[in-house]
Amino acid sequence: MSLAKQNFSNVVEDAINQQVMLEMTASQTYLAIAAYMGSDNVALPGLEKFFNEQSEEEREHAQHLIDYQNKRGGLAVIPSVPAPTSEWASAKNAVESALQLEKDVNKNLLRMESLAEDEHDPQMVNVLRSKYLKEQVDSIAEIAKLMTQLNRGGGEGLGLYLFDQTLLKSGVKGVIGQV
Ligand SMILES: [Fe+2]
């Protein structure tokens, strides 16, 4: 029994482990998208770099949740995650699937927040509201705008090349501005 544990329900403890699983799944999926973008017949270095960074960011989210689980006296369970797809129909299709993934993660964060409220756990609610829900909405807006810019250029040929080169040289803020 943890010495630190106070006002921390099993329901919230399980939900944190579930969220770790989702963050790790997102991390692995972004790693797979980055590998796809870096393959010789796709060769989009801007998107490759972007998704490698996204993958690391998701891994950091999982780490933060593991640290939080320990802080509260819960048991961090490190999950095995399902293997992501390794091929997409197009760059546009891969970015679309990333947007859907971010929305799925957001859905689970919202579910966690109401769960933590039901369990009268204001610390958990605070962590979710101040960090996770904010960052998640920012990520959704960022990928949505990236998607719009990709579509604006036509999503292939020269438009895609220019989009990717801008992403490579100026980063995501250079393509979409601040979110
Ligand atoms: Fe995340």
Backbone and ligand atoms as CSV (ligand in chain L), in Angstrom:
chain,resi,resn,atom,element,x,y,z
A,1,MET,N,N,0.854,-1.209,0.000
A,1,MET,CA,C,0.000,0.000,0.000
A,1,MET,C,C,0.890,1.260,0.000
A,2,SER,N,N,0.577,2.163,-0.895
A,2,SER,CA,C,1.387,3.377,-1.033
A,2,SER,C,C,1.261,4.295,0.188
A,3,LEU,N,N,2.365,4.925,0.546
A,3,LEU,CA,C,2.358,5.895,1.649
A,3,LEU,C,C,1.757,7.221,1.205
A,4,ALA,N,N,1.864,7.497,-0.092
A,4,ALA,CA,C,1.422,8.798,-0.606
A,4,ALA,C,C,-0.080,8.846,-0.891
A,5,LYS,N,N,-0.675,7.692,-1.081
A,5,LYS,CA,C,-2.058,7.632,-1.588
A,5,LYS,C,C,-3.067,8.312,-0.662
A,6,GLN,N,N,-3.815,9.266,-1.229
A,6,GLN,CA,C,-4.897,9.911,-0.488
A,6,GLN,C,C,-5.930,10.436,-1.499
A,7,ASN,N,N,-7.163,10.133,-1.249
A,7,ASN,CA,C,-8.244,10.574,-2.142
A,7,ASN,C,C,-7.953,10.226,-3.603
A,8,PHE,N,N,-7.498,9.013,-3.844
A,8,PHE,CA,C,-7.134,8.596,-5.203
A,8,PHE,C,C,-7.815,7.258,-5.475
A,9,SER,N,N,-8.868,7.298,-6.292
A,9,SER,CA,C,-9.685,6.092,-6.492
A,9,SER,C,C,-9.080,5.146,-7.533
A,10,ASN,N,N,-9.489,3.887,-7.447
A,10,ASN,CA,C,-9.049,2.896,-8.435
A,10,ASN,C,C,-9.514,3.264,-9.836
A,11,VAL,N,N,-10.676,3.893,-9.901
A,11,VAL,CA,C,-11.233,4.291,-11.206
A,11,VAL,C,C,-10.289,5.278,-11.893
A,12,VAL,N,N,-9.804,6.258,-11.128
A,12,VAL,CA,C,-8.890,7.262,-11.685
A,12,VAL,C,C,-7.536,6.613,-12.005
A,13,GLU,N,N,-7.090,5.753,-11.122
A,13,GLU,CA,C,-5.817,5.042,-11.340
A,13,GLU,C,C,-5.865,4.252,-12.660
A,14,ASP,N,N,-6.958,3.522,-12.878
A,14,ASP,CA,C,-7.104,2.753,-14.124
A,14,ASP,C,C,-7.179,3.667,-15.343
A,15,ALA,N,N,-7.877,4.794,-15.184
A,15,ALA,CA,C,-8.032,5.725,-16.310
A,15,ALA,C,C,-6.681,6.315,-16.715
A,16,ILE,N,N,-5.802,6.565,-15.747
A,16,ILE,CA,C,-4.465,7.089,-16.069
A,16,ILE,C,C,-3.696,6.041,-16.885
A,17,ASN,N,N,-3.762,4.786,-16.451
A,17,ASN,CA,C,-3.067,3.732,-17.204
A,17,ASN,C,C,-3.628,3.585,-18.619
A,18,GLN,N,N,-4.925,3.745,-18.733
A,18,GLN,CA,C,-5.576,3.696,-20.046
A,18,GLN,C,C,-5.062,4.840,-20.946
A,19,GLN,N,N,-4.905,6.010,-20.329
A,19,GLN,CA,C,-4.422,7.169,-21.091
A,19,GLN,C,C,-2.954,6.979,-21.501
A,20,VAL,N,N,-2.166,6.356,-20.644
A,20,VAL,CA,C,-0.764,6.042,-20.990
A,20,VAL,C,C,-0.755,5.180,-22.253
A,21,MET,N,N,-1.664,4.226,-22.296
A,21,MET,CA,C,-1.765,3.347,-23.461
A,21,MET,C,C,-2.073,4.147,-24.730
A,22,LEU,N,N,-3.025,5.079,-24.613
A,22,LEU,CA,C,-3.384,5.898,-25.782
A,22,LEU,C,C,-2.223,6.789,-26.239
A,23,GLU,N,N,-1.508,7.371,-25.287
A,23,GLU,CA,C,-0.366,8.238,-25.636
A,23,GLU,C,C,0.735,7.418,-26.314
A,24,MET,N,N,0.970,6.215,-25.798
A,24,MET,CA,C,1.990,5.348,-26.405
A,24,MET,C,C,1.545,4.884,-27.800
A,25,THR,N,N,0.249,4.629,-27.959
A,25,THR,CA,C,-0.283,4.257,-29.278
A,25,THR,C,C,-0.090,5.408,-30.266
A,26,ALA,N,N,-0.371,6.633,-29.804
A,26,ALA,CA,C,-0.178,7.812,-30.664
A,26,ALA,C,C,1.304,7.948,-31.017
A,27,SER,N,N,2.179,7.751,-30.030
A,27,SER,CA,C,3.621,7.867,-30.267
A,27,SER,C,C,4.080,6.871,-31.337
A,28,GLN,N,N,3.628,5.633,-31.222
A,28,GLN,CA,C,4.014,4.598,-32.186
A,28,GLN,C,C,3.428,4.885,-33.572
A,29,THR,N,N,2.191,5.365,-33.597
A,29,THR,CA,C,1.551,5.684,-34.883
A,29,THR,C,C,2.309,6.808,-35.590
A,30,TYR,N,N,2.725,7.837,-34.824
A,30,TYR,CA,C,3.467,8.950,-35.437
A,30,TYR,C,C,4.848,8.503,-35.909
A,31,LEU,N,N,5.430,7.585,-35.178
A,31,LEU,CA,C,6.717,7.027,-35.614
A,31,LEU,C,C,6.534,6.297,-36.953
A,32,ALA,N,N,5.421,5.565,-37.074
A,32,ALA,CA,C,5.125,4.843,-38.326
A,32,ALA,C,C,4.852,5.829,-39.465
A,33,ILE,N,N,4.133,6.922,-39.161
A,33,ILE,CA,C,3.865,7.929,-40.209
A,33,ILE,C,C,5.186,8.573,-40.644
A,34,ALA,N,N,6.055,8.885,-39.666
A,34,ALA,CA,C,7.363,9.486,-39.996
A,34,ALA,C,C,8.174,8.545,-40.890
A,35,ALA,N,N,8.144,7.253,-40.583
A,35,ALA,CA,C,8.884,6.274,-41.392
A,35,ALA,C,C,8.323,6.231,-42.816
A,36,TYR,N,N,6.982,6.278,-42.911
A,36,TYR,CA,C,6.334,6.296,-44.231
A,36,TYR,C,C,6.778,7.540,-45.023
A,37,MET,N,N,6.766,8.710,-44.367
A,37,MET,CA,C,7.158,9.958,-45.031
A,37,MET,C,C,8.628,9.927,-45.474
A,38,GLY,N,N,9.429,9.159,-44.748
A,38,GLY,CA,C,10.858,9.091,-45.059
A,38,GLY,C,C,11.221,8.011,-46.063
A,39,SER,N,N,10.229,7.226,-46.491
A,39,SER,CA,C,10.547,6.151,-47.435
A,39,SER,C,C,10.922,6.730,-48.801
A,40,ASP,N,N,11.678,5.990,-49.592
A,40,ASP,CA,C,12.238,6.583,-50.823
A,40,ASP,C,C,11.189,6.986,-51.853
A,41,ASN,N,N,10.035,6.324,-51.846
A,41,ASN,CA,C,9.029,6.723,-52.845
A,41,ASN,C,C,7.998,7.724,-52.324
A,42,VAL,N,N,8.120,8.130,-51.059
A,42,VAL,CA,C,7.278,9.218,-50.528
A,42,VAL,C,C,8.160,10.462,-50.365
A,43,ALA,N,N,9.288,10.302,-49.660
A,43,ALA,CA,C,10.341,11.338,-49.572
A,43,ALA,C,C,9.812,12.735,-49.272
A,44,LEU,N,N,9.177,12.877,-48.108
A,44,LEU,CA,C,8.690,14.193,-47.674
A,44,LEU,C,C,9.366,14.521,-46.326
A,45,PRO,N,N,10.569,15.119,-46.387
A,45,PRO,CA,C,11.363,15.297,-45.164
A,45,PRO,C,C,10.722,16.229,-44.129
A,46,GLY,N,N,9.916,17.191,-44.597
A,46,GLY,CA,C,9.246,18.100,-43.657
A,46,GLY,C,C,8.257,17.334,-42.787
A,47,LEU,N,N,7.430,16.522,-43.433
A,47,LEU,CA,C,6.446,15.721,-42.689
A,47,LEU,C,C,7.138,14.639,-41.863
A,48,GLU,N,N,8.232,14.111,-42.393
A,48,GLU,CA,C,8.992,13.106,-41.639
A,48,GLU,C,C,9.481,13.700,-40.305
A,49,LYS,N,N,10.063,14.883,-40.381
A,49,LYS,CA,C,10.585,15.564,-39.183
A,49,LYS,C,C,9.438,15.909,-38.229
A,50,PHE,N,N,8.363,16.454,-38.786
A,50,PHE,CA,C,7.214,16.842,-37.965
A,50,PHE,C,C,6.673,15.637,-37.182
A,51,PHE,N,N,6.485,14.514,-37.873
A,51,PHE,CA,C,5.896,13.359,-37.184
A,51,PHE,C,C,6.881,12.681,-36.224
A,52,ASN,N,N,8.165,12.771,-36.507
A,52,ASN,CA,C,9.129,12.268,-35.513
A,52,ASN,C,C,9.050,13.099,-34.226
A,53,GLU,N,N,8.915,14.411,-34.395
A,53,GLU,CA,C,8.780,15.288,-33.211
A,53,GLU,C,C,7.482,15.004,-32.462
A,54,GLN,N,N,6.405,14.792,-33.231
A,54,GLN,CA,C,5.111,14.476,-32.604
A,54,GLN,C,C,5.196,13.173,-31.812
A,55,SER,N,N,5.909,12.204,-32.381
A,55,SER,CA,C,6.068,10.918,-31.710
A,55,SER,C,C,6.750,11.097,-30.352
A,56,GLU,N,N,7.810,11.899,-30.341
A,56,GLU,CA,C,8.529,12.162,-29.081
A,56,GLU,C,C,7.642,12.877,-28.082
A,57,GLU,N,N,6.848,13.805,-28.587
A,57,GLU,CA,C,5.941,14.566,-27.715
A,57,GLU,C,C,4.927,13.639,-27.030
A,58,GLU,N,N,4.389,12.695,-27.796
A,58,GLU,CA,C,3.413,11.747,-27.225
A,58,GLU,C,C,4.069,10.849,-26.181
A,59,ARG,N,N,5.309,10.468,-26.441
A,59,ARG,CA,C,6.064,9.657,-25.479
A,59,ARG,C,C,6.250,10.448,-24.174
A,60,GLU,N,N,6.505,11.758,-24.305
A,60,GLU,CA,C,6.644,12.624,-23.121
A,60,GLU,C,C,5.334,12.715,-22.350
A,61,HIS,N,N,4.208,12.754,-23.088
A,61,HIS,CA,C,2.901,12.778,-22.407
A,61,HIS,C,C,2.720,11.507,-21.574
A,62,ALA,N,N,3.087,10.371,-22.171
A,62,ALA,CA,C,2.971,9.099,-21.443
A,62,ALA,C,C,3.861,9.131,-20.199
A,63,GLN,N,N,5.080,9.628,-20.368
A,63,GLN,CA,C,6.016,9.708,-19.230
A,63,GLN,C,C,5.457,10.578,-18.112
A,64,HIS,N,N,4.885,11.694,-18.495
A,64,HIS,CA,C,4.320,12.613,-17.501
A,64,HIS,C,C,3.196,11.940,-16.715
A,65,LEU,N,N,2.373,11.166,-17.416
A,65,LEU,CA,C,1.272,10.458,-16.749
A,65,LEU,C,C,1.794,9.355,-15.824
A,66,ILE,N,N,2.865,8.690,-16.253
A,66,ILE,CA,C,3.483,7.660,-15.411
A,66,ILE,C,C,4.029,8.313,-14.133
A,67,ASP,N,N,4.688,9.459,-14.296
A,67,ASP,CA,C,5.216,10.189,-13.131
A,67,ASP,C,C,4.076,10.635,-12.208
A,68,TYR,N,N,2.985,11.084,-12.824
A,68,TYR,CA,C,1.838,11.527,-12.017
A,68,TYR,C,C,1.218,10.343,-11.264
A,69,GLN,N,N,1.122,9.213,-11.946
A,69,GLN,CA,C,0.592,7.996,-11.301
A,69,GLN,C,C,1.422,7.675,-10.045
A,70,ASN,N,N,2.723,7.732,-10.185
A,70,ASN,CA,C,3.610,7.457,-9.050
A,70,ASN,C,C,3.450,8.501,-7.948
A,71,LYS,N,N,3.309,9.744,-8.358
A,71,LYS,CA,C,3.158,10.823,-7.381
A,71,LYS,C,C,1.934,10.621,-6.490
A,72,ARG,N,N,0.865,10.111,-7.121
A,72,ARG,CA,C,-0.376,9.912,-6.369
A,72,ARG,C,C,-0.424,8.579,-5.611
A,73,GLY,N,N,0.575,7.747,-5.832
A,73,GLY,CA,C,0.599,6.461,-5.136
A,73,GLY,C,C,-0.113,5.342,-5.880
A,74,GLY,N,N,-0.378,5.558,-7.178
A,74,GLY,CA,C,-0.985,4.511,-8.001
A,74,GLY,C,C,0.079,3.591,-8.577
A,75,LEU,N,N,-0.380,2.525,-9.221
A,75,LEU,CA,C,0.557,1.599,-9.857
A,75,LEU,C,C,0.569,1.852,-11.364
A,76,ALA,N,N,1.721,2.301,-11.879
A,76,ALA,CA,C,1.846,2.550,-13.322
A,76,ALA,C,C,2.009,1.222,-14.042
A,77,VAL,N,N,1.090,0.951,-14.959
A,77,VAL,CA,C,1.167,-0.285,-15.749
A,77,VAL,C,C,1.634,0.087,-17.157
A,78,ILE,N,N,2.775,-0.459,-17.573
A,78,ILE,CA,C,3.299,-0.137,-18.906
A,78,ILE,C,C,2.665,-1.099,-19.912
A,79,PRO,N,N,1.922,-0.547,-20.868
A,79,PRO,CA,C,1.138,-1.402,-21.760
A,79,PRO,C,C,1.915,-1.869,-22.993
A,80,SER,N,N,1.439,-2.971,-23.579
A,80,SER,CA,C,1.886,-3.270,-24.938
A,80,SER,C,C,0.863,-2.577,-25.840
A,81,VAL,N,N,1.332,-2.024,-26.921
A,81,VAL,CA,C,0.402,-1.289,-27.792
A,81,VAL,C,C,0.256,-1.987,-29.136
A,82,PRO,N,N,-0.939,-1.881,-29.736
A,82,PRO,CA,C,-1.137,-2.530,-31.033
A,82,PRO,C,C,-0.228,-1.920,-32.106
A,83,ALA,N,N,0.282,-2.749,-33.003
A,83,ALA,CA,C,1.151,-2.248,-34.080
A,83,ALA,C,C,0.363,-1.309,-34.983
A,84,PRO,N,N,0.909,-0.135,-35.262
A,84,PRO,CA,C,0.197,0.793,-36.154
A,84,PRO,C,C,0.275,0.338,-37.614
A,85,THR,N,N,-0.566,0.930,-38.444
A,85,THR,CA,C,-0.482,0.724,-39.898
A,85,THR,C,C,0.890,1.193,-40.361
A,86,SER,N,N,1.435,0.599,-41.392
A,86,SER,CA,C,2.732,1.095,-41.863
A,86,SER,C,C,2.671,1.713,-43.254
A,87,GLU,N,N,1.473,1.677,-43.869
A,87,GLU,CA,C,1.340,2.331,-45.178
A,87,GLU,C,C,0.040,3.121,-45.238
A,88,TRP,N,N,0.087,4.242,-45.943
A,88,TRP,CA,C,-1.093,5.069,-46.132
A,88,TRP,C,C,-1.294,5.311,-47.625
A,89,ALA,N,N,-2.501,5.685,-48.003
A,89,ALA,CA,C,-2.798,5.913,-49.415
A,89,ALA,C,C,-2.027,7.119,-49.951
A,90,SER,N,N,-1.808,8.119,-49.092
A,90,SER,CA,C,-1.128,9.351,-49.510
A,90,SER,C,C,-0.686,10.112,-48.265
A,91,ALA,N,N,0.124,11.142,-48.470
A,91,ALA,CA,C,0.544,11.999,-47.355
A,91,ALA,C,C,-0.690,12.610,-46.696
A,92,LYS,N,N,-1.611,13.060,-47.525
A,92,LYS,CA,C,-2.842,13.679,-47.050
A,92,LYS,C,C,-3.626,12.692,-46.162
A,93,ASN,N,N,-3.727,11.485,-46.606
A,93,ASN,CA,C,-4.435,10.441,-45.867
A,93,ASN,C,C,-3.774,10.183,-44.496
A,94,ALA,N,N,-2.438,10.220,-44.450
A,94,ALA,CA,C,-1.728,10.007,-43.181
A,94,ALA,C,C,-1.992,11.165,-42.214
A,95,VAL,N,N,-1.982,12.387,-42.743
A,95,VAL,CA,C,-2.245,13.552,-41.879
A,95,VAL,C,C,-3.696,13.518,-41.381
A,96,GLU,N,N,-4.608,13.090,-42.242
A,96,GLU,CA,C,-6.020,12.937,-41.834
A,96,GLU,C,C,-6.155,11.944,-40.682
A,97,SER,N,N,-5.406,10.849,-40.764
A,97,SER,CA,C,-5.513,9.847,-39.691
A,97,SER,C,C,-4.912,10.380,-38.393
A,98,ALA,N,N,-3.893,11.248,-38.501
A,98,ALA,CA,C,-3.315,11.879,-37.303
A,98,ALA,C,C,-4.348,12.793,-36.638
A,99,LEU,N,N,-5.107,13.520,-37.451
A,99,LEU,CA,C,-6.143,14.415,-36.908
A,99,LEU,C,C,-7.207,13.604,-36.164
A,100,GLN,N,N,-7.604,12.487,-36.746
A,100,GLN,CA,C,-8.601,11.625,-36.096
A,100,GLN,C,C,-8.064,11.066,-34.779
A,101,LEU,N,N,-6.795,10.704,-34.785
A,101,LEU,CA,C,-6.162,10.161,-33.580
A,101,LEU,C,C,-6.159,11.202,-32.453
A,102,GLU,N,N,-5.828,12.442,-32.791
A,102,GLU,CA,C,-5.824,13.515,-31.783
A,102,GLU,C,C,-7.224,13.717,-31.210
A,103,LYS,N,N,-8.230,13.587,-32.047
A,103,LYS,CA,C,-9.615,13.740,-31.573
A,103,LYS,C,C,-10.005,12.584,-30.650
A,104,ASP,N,N,-9.545,11.385,-30.973
A,104,ASP,CA,C,-9.827,10.223,-30.115
A,104,ASP,C,C,-9.172,10.403,-28.745
A,105,VAL,N,N,-7.936,10.908,-28.753
A,105,VAL,CA,C,-7.229,11.161,-27.491
A,105,VAL,C,C,-7.999,12.217,-26.682
A,106,ASN,N,N,-8.444,13.239,-27.362
A,106,ASN,CA,C,-9.201,14.300,-26.682
A,106,ASN,C,C,-10.481,13.756,-26.039
A,107,LYS,N,N,-11.138,12.864,-26.761
A,107,LYS,CA,C,-12.374,12.252,-26.258
A,107,LYS,C,C,-12.103,11.521,-24.940
A,108,ASN,N,N,-10.995,10.800,-24.901
A,108,ASN,CA,C,-10.668,10.065,-23.669
A,108,ASN,C,C,-10.266,10.996,-22.527
A,109,LEU,N,N,-9.596,12.107,-22.865
A,109,LEU,CA,C,-9.230,13.082,-21.828
A,109,LEU,C,C,-10.487,13.703,-21.221
A,110,LEU,N,N,-11.462,13.999,-22.074
A,110,LEU,CA,C,-12.723,14.580,-21.588
A,110,LEU,C,C,-13.453,13.577,-20.687
A,111,ARG,N,N,-13.404,12.304,-21.086
A,111,ARG,CA,C,-14.024,11.244,-20.285
A,111,ARG,C,C,-13.324,11.150,-18.917
A,112,MET,N,N,-11.994,11.230,-18.937
A,112,MET,CA,C,-11.214,11.189,-17.684
A,112,MET,C,C,-11.554,12.352,-16.768
A,113,GLU,N,N,-11.715,13.514,-17.366
A,113,GLU,CA,C,-11.999,14.713,-16.564
A,113,GLU,C,C,-13.322,14.549,-15.839
A,114,SER,N,N,-14.354,14.060,-16.527
A,114,SER,CA,C,-15.653,13.926,-15.852
A,114,SER,C,C,-15.601,12.782,-14.826
A,115,LEU,N,N,-14.814,11.766,-15.128
A,115,LEU,CA,C,-14.603,10.666,-14.169
A,115,LEU,C,C,-13.947,11.176,-12.877
A,116,ALA,N,N,-12.908,11.988,-13.048
A,116,ALA,CA,C,-12.194,12.535,-11.884
A,116,ALA,C,C,-13.109,13.461,-11.071
A,117,GLU,N,N,-13.981,14.160,-11.780
A,117,GLU,CA,C,-14.952,15.017,-11.078
A,117,GLU,C,C,-15.923,14.166,-10.265
A,118,ASP,N,N,-16.426,13.093,-10.888
A,118,ASP,CA,C,-17.348,12.181,-10.186
A,118,ASP,C,C,-16.685,11.589,-8.939
A,119,GLU,N,N,-15.364,11.367,-9.038
A,119,GLU,CA,C,-14.625,10.771,-7.907
A,119,GLU,C,C,-14.139,11.828,-6.911
A,120,HIS,N,N,-14.535,13.065,-7.119
A,120,HIS,CA,C,-14.128,14.193,-6.249
A,120,HIS,C,C,-12.618,14.237,-6.057
A,121,ASP,N,N,-11.922,14.273,-7.210
A,121,ASP,CA,C,-10.459,14.308,-7.205
A,121,ASP,C,C,-9.988,15.601,-7.891
A,122,PRO,N,N,-10.010,16.719,-7.146
A,122,PRO,CA,C,-9.673,18.007,-7.786
A,122,PRO,C,C,-8.241,18.092,-8.306
A,123,GLN,N,N,-7.295,17.359,-7.697
A,123,GLN,CA,C,-5.918,17.390,-8.210
A,123,GLN,C,C,-5.859,16.838,-9.635
A,124,MET,N,N,-6.531,15.703,-9.820
A,124,MET,CA,C,-6.537,15.097,-11.166
A,124,MET,C,C,-7.244,16.018,-12.161
A,125,VAL,N,N,-8.370,16.571,-11.732
A,125,VAL,CA,C,-9.118,17.500,-12.604
A,125,VAL,C,C,-8.211,18.660,-13.009
A,126,ASN,N,N,-7.455,19.172,-12.041
A,126,ASN,CA,C,-6.574,20.313,-12.303
A,126,ASN,C,C,-5.480,19.976,-13.310
A,127,VAL,N,N,-4.859,18.816,-13.156
A,127,VAL,CA,C,-3.802,18.397,-14.099
A,127,VAL,C,C,-4.383,18.276,-15.516
A,128,LEU,N,N,-5.561,17.670,-15.592
A,128,LEU,CA,C,-6.184,17.480,-16.903
A,128,LEU,C,C,-6.547,18.813,-17.547
A,129,ARG,N,N,-7.127,19.704,-16.751
A,129,ARG,CA,C,-7.563,20.984,-17.327
A,129,ARG,C,C,-6.391,21.882,-17.683
A,130,SER,N,N,-5.405,21.983,-16.781
A,130,SER,CA,C,-4.338,22.960,-16.998
A,130,SER,C,C,-3.322,22.485,-18.036
A,131,LYS,N,N,-3.120,21.174,-18.139
A,131,LYS,CA,C,-2.117,20.693,-19.091
A,131,LYS,C,C,-2.745,19.965,-20.280
A,132,TYR,N,N,-3.341,18.829,-20.000
A,132,TYR,CA,C,-3.743,17.941,-21.093
A,132,TYR,C,C,-4.822,18.483,-22.019
A,133,LEU,N,N,-5.908,18.981,-21.440
A,133,LEU,CA,C,-6.999,19.433,-22.311
A,133,LEU,C,C,-6.575,20.646,-23.137
A,134,LYS,N,N,-5.759,21.493,-22.550
A,134,LYS,CA,C,-5.268,22.667,-23.286
A,134,LYS,C,C,-4.380,22.224,-24.455
A,135,GLU,N,N,-3.400,21.389,-24.147
A,135,GLU,CA,C,-2.465,20.943,-25.188
A,135,GLU,C,C,-3.167,20.150,-26.290
A,136,GLN,N,N,-4.200,19.407,-25.889
A,136,GLN,CA,C,-4.885,18.572,-26.866
A,136,GLN,C,C,-5.656,19.417,-27.878
A,137,VAL,N,N,-6.336,20.444,-27.357
A,137,VAL,CA,C,-7.082,21.344,-28.254
A,137,VAL,C,C,-6.091,22.073,-29.181
A,138,ASP,N,N,-4.941,22.452,-28.648
A,138,ASP,CA,C,-3.903,23.090,-29.477
A,138,ASP,C,C,-3.431,22.138,-30.580
A,139,SER,N,N,-3.217,20.868,-30.221
A,139,SER,CA,C,-2.757,19.880,-31.213
A,139,SER,C,C,-3.783,19.670,-32.318
A,140,ILE,N,N,-5.052,19.597,-31.925
A,140,ILE,CA,C,-6.118,19.403,-32.927
A,140,ILE,C,C,-6.140,20.592,-33.886
A,141,ALA,N,N,-6.061,21.809,-33.333
A,141,ALA,CA,C,-6.079,23.012,-34.177
A,141,ALA,C,C,-4.860,23.032,-35.098
A,142,GLU,N,N,-3.709,22.634,-34.566
A,142,GLU,CA,C,-2.466,22.639,-35.342
A,142,GLU,C,C,-2.557,21.678,-36.540
A,143,ILE,N,N,-2.990,20.459,-36.270
A,143,ILE,CA,C,-3.055,19.474,-37.363
A,143,ILE,C,C,-4.165,19.828,-38.350
A,144,ALA,N,N,-5.263,20.394,-37.844
A,144,ALA,CA,C,-6.345,20.813,-38.748
A,144,ALA,C,C,-5.848,21.899,-39.713
A,145,LYS,N,N,-5.080,22.857,-39.187
A,145,LYS,CA,C,-4.558,23.928,-40.046
A,145,LYS,C,C,-3.509,23.398,-41.027
A,146,LEU,N,N,-2.730,22.459,-40.555
A,146,LEU,CA,C,-1.741,21.816,-41.425
A,146,LEU,C,C,-2.458,21.135,-42.600
A,147,MET,N,N,-3.555,20.472,-42.260
A,147,MET,CA,C,-4.393,19.788,-43.248
A,147,MET,C,C,-4.928,20.772,-44.293
A,148,THR,N,N,-5.402,21.930,-43.809
A,148,THR,CA,C,-5.933,22.953,-44.720
A,148,THR,C,C,-4.851,23.455,-45.673
A,149,GLN,N,N,-3.643,23.699,-45.128
A,149,GLN,CA,C,-2.550,24.174,-45.983
A,149,GLN,C,C,-2.134,23.113,-47.006
A,150,LEU,N,N,-2.168,21.877,-46.560
A,150,LEU,CA,C,-1.830,20.758,-47.463
A,150,LEU,C,C,-2.857,20.669,-48.602
A,151,ASN,N,N,-4.126,20.795,-48.250
A,151,ASN,CA,C,-5.193,20.764,-49.259
A,151,ASN,C,C,-5.137,21.967,-50.185
A,152,ARG,N,N,-4.744,23.112,-49.628
A,152,ARG,CA,C,-4.673,24.332,-50.440
A,152,ARG,C,C,-3.712,24.143,-51.604
A,153,GLY,N,N,-2.617,23.477,-51.332
A,153,GLY,CA,C,-1.624,23.234,-52.389
A,153,GLY,C,C,-2.016,22.092,-53.310
A,154,GLY,N,N,-3.152,21.455,-53.040
A,154,GLY,CA,C,-3.632,20.362,-53.883
A,154,GLY,C,C,-3.297,18.985,-53.327
A,155,GLY,N,N,-2.426,18.945,-52.310
A,155,GLY,CA,C,-2.115,17.675,-51.643
A,155,GLY,C,C,-1.204,16.746,-52.427
A,156,GLU,N,N,-0.738,17.206,-53.600
A,156,GLU,CA,C,0.222,16.389,-54.362
A,156,GLU,C,C,1.069,17.269,-55.276
A,157,GLY,N,N,2.000,16.655,-55.968
A,157,GLY,CA,C,2.825,17.382,-56.944
A,157,GLY,C,C,3.569,18.560,-56.342
A,158,LEU,N,N,3.621,19.650,-57.091
A,158,LEU,CA,C,4.377,20.833,-56.679
A,158,LEU,C,C,3.818,21.450,-55.387
A,159,GLY,N,N,2.493,21.451,-55.261
A,159,GLY,CA,C,1.861,21.996,-54.049
A,159,GLY,C,C,2.341,21.273,-52.800
A,160,LEU,N,N,2.381,19.959,-52.884
A,160,LEU,CA,C,2.833,19.136,-51.757
A,160,LEU,C,C,4.324,19.371,-51.491
A,161,TYR,N,N,5.097,19.491,-52.569
A,161,TYR,CA,C,6.538,19.743,-52.427
A,161,TYR,C,C,6.782,21.063,-51.687
A,162,LEU,N,N,6.080,22.111,-52.100
A,162,LEU,CA,C,6.263,23.425,-51.467
A,162,LEU,C,C,5.819,23.403,-50.008
A,163,PHE,N,N,4.693,22.753,-49.757
A,163,PHE,CA,C,4.190,22.603,-48.388
A,163,PHE,C,C,5.245,21.914,-47.521
A,164,ASP,N,N,5.780,20.824,-48.021
A,164,ASP,CA,C,6.731,20.023,-47.244
A,164,ASP,C,C,8.048,20.766,-47.020
A,165,GLN,N,N,8.514,21.476,-48.046
A,165,GLN,CA,C,9.758,22.230,-47.900
A,165,GLN,C,C,9.599,23.366,-46.883
A,166,THR,N,N,8.445,24.004,-46.890
A,166,THR,CA,C,8.196,25.076,-45.909
A,166,THR,C,C,8.169,24.489,-44.504
A,167,LEU,N,N,7.515,23.340,-44.384
A,167,LEU,CA,C,7.451,22.664,-43.080
A,167,LEU,C,C,8.852,22.290,-42.604
A,168,LEU,N,N,9.679,21.821,-43.526
A,168,LEU,CA,C,11.049,21.426,-43.188
A,168,LEU,C,C,11.881,22.629,-42.743
A,169,LYS,N,N,11.762,23.721,-43.493
A,169,LYS,CA,C,12.638,24.875,-43.241
A,169,LYS,C,C,12.121,25.789,-42.141
A,170,SER,N,N,10.807,25.949,-42.049
A,170,SER,CA,C,10.257,26.931,-41.095
A,170,SER,C,C,9.491,26.301,-39.944
A,171,GLY,N,N,9.335,24.995,-39.958
A,171,GLY,CA,C,8.599,24.345,-38.879
A,171,GLY,C,C,7.109,24.568,-39.008
A,172,VAL,N,N,6.364,23.963,-38.094
A,172,VAL,CA,C,4.909,24.016,-38.190
A,172,VAL,C,C,4.375,25.445,-38.029
A,173,LYS,N,N,5.042,26.238,-37.191
A,173,LYS,CA,C,4.601,27.638,-36.997
A,173,LYS,C,C,4.796,28.442,-38.283
A,174,GLY,N,N,5.816,28.086,-39.056
A,174,GLY,CA,C,6.051,28.766,-40.322
A,174,GLY,C,C,4.978,28.468,-41.349
A,175,VAL,N,N,4.357,27.302,-41.224
A,175,VAL,CA,C,3.310,26.910,-42.181
A,175,VAL,C,C,1.941,27.450,-41.752
A,176,ILE,N,N,1.654,27.367,-40.469
A,176,ILE,CA,C,0.282,27.693,-40.032
A,176,ILE,C,C,0.197,28.902,-39.098
A,177,GLY,N,N,1.333,29.444,-38.658
A,177,GLY,CA,C,1.300,30.518,-37.659
A,177,GLY,C,C,1.022,29.935,-36.283
A,178,GLN,N,N,0.683,30.796,-35.358
A,178,GLN,CA,C,0.436,30.365,-33.972
A,178,GLN,C,C,-0.968,29.803,-33.831
A,179,VAL,N,N,-1.131,28.747,-33.001
A,179,VAL,CA,C,-2.506,28.309,-32.710
A,179,VAL,C,C,-2.898,28.756,-31.311
L,1,LIG,FE,FE,-0.660,13.362,-26.229
